[in-house]
Amino acid sequence: GPVAETFRVIQGAMNEEFVKNTQGVFQFELSGDDGGTWYIDLKTKGGSAGFGKPPVTADVVMSMSSGDFVKMFTGKLKPTLAFMSGKLKIKGNMTLAIKLEKML
């Protein structure tokens, strides 16, 4: 589905630079189609992304609908706007959440 595809793209776009500059683990709690727990690990060497809980404890947990997640990662929905309008809920390290937004 679109969420799995988005995570494949994220995995493919990862590099040591992102990992070095970010140093954070992000967990996504997505509702709706293709929902569930997904993660982006930008702490472990090389980084990784995929379905399920992250290999280490997440620094940031983001909750949103899978549709909004795909929109956000394809540039159709600004993360700041999603957050302000209540479509995106963030728990944990806000500084890291902002770093992830820059990576998008």
C-alpha positions as CSV (number, residue, x, y, z in Angstrom):
1,G,0.0,0.0,0.0
2,P,0.9,3.7,-0.1
3,V,2.3,3.7,3.5
4,A,4.6,0.7,2.8
5,E,5.7,2.4,-0.4
6,T,6.5,5.6,1.4
7,F,8.7,3.7,3.9
8,R,10.5,1.9,1.0
9,V,11.3,5.4,-0.4
10,I,12.5,6.6,3.0
11,Q,14.7,3.6,3.4
12,G,16.2,4.1,0.0
13,A,16.9,7.8,0.6
14,M,18.8,7.2,3.9
15,N,22.4,7.9,4.1
16,E,25.1,8.3,6.8
17,E,24.8,12.1,6.6
18,F,21.1,12.0,7.7
19,V,21.9,9.5,10.4
20,K,24.8,11.6,11.7
21,N,22.9,14.9,11.6
22,T,19.6,13.6,13.1
23,Q,20.5,11.0,15.7
24,G,16.9,10.1,16.5
25,V,14.4,7.3,16.3
26,F,10.9,8.0,15.2
27,Q,7.9,5.8,15.8
28,F,4.6,6.4,13.8
29,E,1.3,5.2,15.1
30,L,-0.9,5.3,12.0
31,S,-4.7,4.8,11.9
32,G,-6.8,3.8,9.0
33,D,-5.7,1.7,5.9
34,D,-2.2,0.4,6.1
35,G,-2.1,1.6,9.7
36,G,-0.2,0.2,12.7
37,T,3.2,0.9,14.1
38,W,6.0,2.0,11.7
39,Y,9.4,3.5,12.4
40,I,12.4,5.4,11.1
41,D,15.7,4.8,12.8
42,L,18.2,7.6,12.3
43,K,20.5,6.6,15.1
44,T,21.8,3.2,14.2
45,K,24.6,3.0,11.6
46,G,23.1,3.3,8.1
47,G,19.6,3.9,9.5
48,S,16.5,1.8,8.8
49,A,12.8,2.1,8.4
50,G,9.9,-0.2,8.3
51,F,6.9,-1.8,9.9
52,G,6.7,-2.6,13.6
53,K,8.4,-1.2,16.6
54,P,11.8,0.4,16.2
55,P,14.9,-1.7,17.2
56,V,15.6,0.7,20.1
57,T,13.3,3.0,22.1
58,A,11.8,5.8,20.0
59,D,12.8,9.4,20.8
60,V,9.7,10.8,19.1
61,V,6.3,9.1,18.7
62,M,4.0,10.6,16.1
63,S,0.3,9.7,15.7
64,M,-1.8,10.5,12.7
65,S,-3.9,8.9,10.0
66,S,-2.1,6.8,7.3
67,G,-3.6,9.1,4.6
68,D,-2.2,12.2,6.2
69,F,1.2,10.5,6.7
70,V,1.4,9.8,3.0
71,K,0.4,13.4,2.2
72,M,3.0,14.7,4.6
73,F,5.8,12.6,3.1
74,T,4.8,13.5,-0.5
75,G,4.8,17.2,0.3
76,K,1.0,17.7,0.0
77,L,0.7,18.4,3.7
78,K,3.1,20.6,5.7
79,P,4.0,18.9,9.0
80,T,3.7,22.2,10.9
81,L,0.1,22.6,9.6
82,A,-0.8,19.0,10.3
83,F,0.4,19.5,13.9
84,M,-1.3,22.9,14.4
85,S,-4.6,21.5,13.0
86,G,-4.5,18.5,15.3
87,K,-4.0,15.9,12.5
88,L,-0.5,15.1,13.8
89,K,0.2,14.4,17.5
90,I,3.8,14.4,18.7
91,K,5.2,12.9,21.9
92,G,8.8,13.2,22.9
93,N,11.7,15.2,21.6
94,M,10.3,18.2,19.6
95,T,13.7,19.3,18.4
96,L,14.2,15.9,16.7
97,A,10.7,16.1,15.2
98,I,11.7,19.4,13.6
99,K,14.9,17.8,12.3
100,L,12.8,15.1,10.6
101,E,10.6,17.8,9.0
102,K,13.8,19.4,7.5
103,M,14.8,16.0,6.1
104,L,11.4,15.7,4.4
